[in-house]
Amino acid sequence: MVNISDKIKEIQDEMSRTQKNKATEYHLGLLKGKLAKYRRMLLEPEPGSSQGSKGQGFEVSKSGDARVCLIGYPSVGKSSFLSKVTKTQSAAAAYEFTTLTSVPGVLHYEGAEIQIVDLPGIIKGASEGKGRGRQVVATAKTADLILMILDATKPSDQRENLEKELEAIGIRLNKGKPGIAIKQKQSGGIKMISLTTPTNLDEKLVNSILKDYKLHNAEVTVKDKDATVDDLIDVLNEKHVVYIPCLYVYNKIDAVSLEEVDRIAREPNTTVMSCEMELSIDDVIEEIWYRLDLSRLYTKRKTDRPDFSEPLVVRSQSTVEDVCNSIHKDLKESFKYALVWGSSSKFGMAPQKCGLGHRVHDQDVVSIVTK
């Protein structure tokens, strides 16, 4: 039986030996496709496989209005942060591998319940199943937001190394889905359609990669002229790739100079804190709320005043139909119309009569009228 880890190592070695140029891009593209398949096999075994067990302590049900996963190397302050912002006391100590299982807590903020999950420290090779890599992957992929906790006193490559590990396991940080669509067909071979000439893809390369995936008849539409081979492979593996916003949080800023804190804080998608000194933790919480992009709605019965005590929290861009589903799964069946007050109403402070497709805004008041 072929050892998957050995196959991954062979492909990685071959890629590192191969010079990147126009003549080798087809070969490298095929190698990237095979690497993605082997990593998927290693990290996500088939159902029923003896390797498929999640492992004790990882069966954390998703709850609340959103899930935030804490990712980082051992001893960067993930457990301390969880203990500061929730009532959960995750084990914290000044030595590595304190947290050996996933530990959930609940952050109450702006009327929302946000589940914070402290995952075991990621080690090098987690993307190949080392440590508890497989279990960390399974949980991290369910996050609505990843909080990458970093040590402000450590070298700057820690962030890049963690990004590579997450990239290898199918987690794309702060990226949108590629502008590529693949439609399988019964015949006709592989046809590539694009409005403008792609910079990094051509029909020969697309053909080679799709055939390696046993796709011989398909229509490939490339909408983004800068789409890459990696984007194409992501679309081919779409069931195993997730796109998650990430906030980089540098801890231990009390141990570095003000100039260094200022430099770090100016990096994209980044904020800073000190758990030990309790500095800027509230700023991190505010940034979490902003990144989750949730909306608070207030419900109103026909003859009553709006209930501002407990908002209904929904995803941004939610419709009245989503609101109905959040209140009760059967409410939509008896729905007649909705009255909406707030910024989504075209009448300002006056209510707008809406159907199920109306998009609500943060802090709208919604009254559902049934048949």
PyMOL commands that set and color helices and strands:
alter all, ss='L'
color gray80, all
select helices_A, chain A and resi 4-17+25-43+50-52+78-85+126-128+133-140+157-168+203-212+229-236+238-240+253-255+258-265+281-292+320-327+331-334
alter helices_A, ss='H'
color red, helices_A
select strands_A, chain A and resi 66-71+103-109+112-118+145-151+171-173+180-184+190-194+218-222+242-244+246-251+270-272+294-299+312-315+335-341+352-354+365-370
alter strands_A, ss='S'
color yellow, strands_A
deselect
rebuild
show_as cartoon
